[in-house]
């Protein structure tokens, strides 16, 4: 059998993850023909097809589903070997793959990257933005070294390090400035604008309003906090956003920001990583940078 390369396995992993040649090629930073050629050579080496080629998306064959699981095991072992080598050094160098959820990344990232550059000049930090459920899987699979998310995630395979807590604030149309802040019960009677399904911030906001299995009278969904705030500015309703998003999202919108009375809604931000990773001691140190970057937003910092 022709020799199989790690490059082919990484390209196959990306293709299986994204189900699309062009998206997988972009993630791997290669051209689509180059990625296609490597996948074809991998199939030739194995003597069987890995994918069903369609017009828009690809689908794994039955053997391909088995093969991608084995490929990811191999890649995880190779990555862990590299992690062990990095962990044996006193200085944190090389590549660090960090995931962040969308309601954290745009606001925490600039300060965090500055802190990381000053503390670890030889560390290459790569950021991946995705929802919590996806980040957890990628951390457990070894495709990410760690992730910054809202806690808890409650997985026995992951270490959770709580770093800081921040409050949620109410965003209303500008003309509501100075009017009484509604209670969580009254909030249910308003047109509440929330992030779409899958965002943990949506679940946290609904929990504060006392809504769990049943939706409130009227909810409109959006894919980003920026869209939510602009919808409020247009008079479409009210929303909740985290403390760290206030300055970025409200600077160009005609809205008012109000704080709730106690008990105030909040979330805990932390880092997660595999309990088995050799980089654990370095990740504990890196988590201190995240804590410092988040201090201006922290409830304890005010």
Secondary structure, 3 states (H helix, E strand, C coil): CCCCCHHHHHHHHHHHHHCCHHHHHHHHCCCHHHHHHHHHHHHHHHCCCCEEECCCCEEECHHHHHHHHHHHHHHHHHHHHHHHHHHCCCCCCEEEEEEECHHHHHHHHHHHHHHHHHHCCCEEEEEEECCHHHHHHHHHCCCCCEEEEEECCCCCCEEEEEEEEEEEEEEEEHHHCCCCCCCHHHHCCCCEEEECCCCHHHHHHHHHCCCCCCCCCCEEEECCHHHHHHHHHCCCCEEEEEHHHHHHHHCCCCEEEECCCCCCCEEEEEEEEECCCCCHHHHHHHHHHHHHHHHHHCHHHC
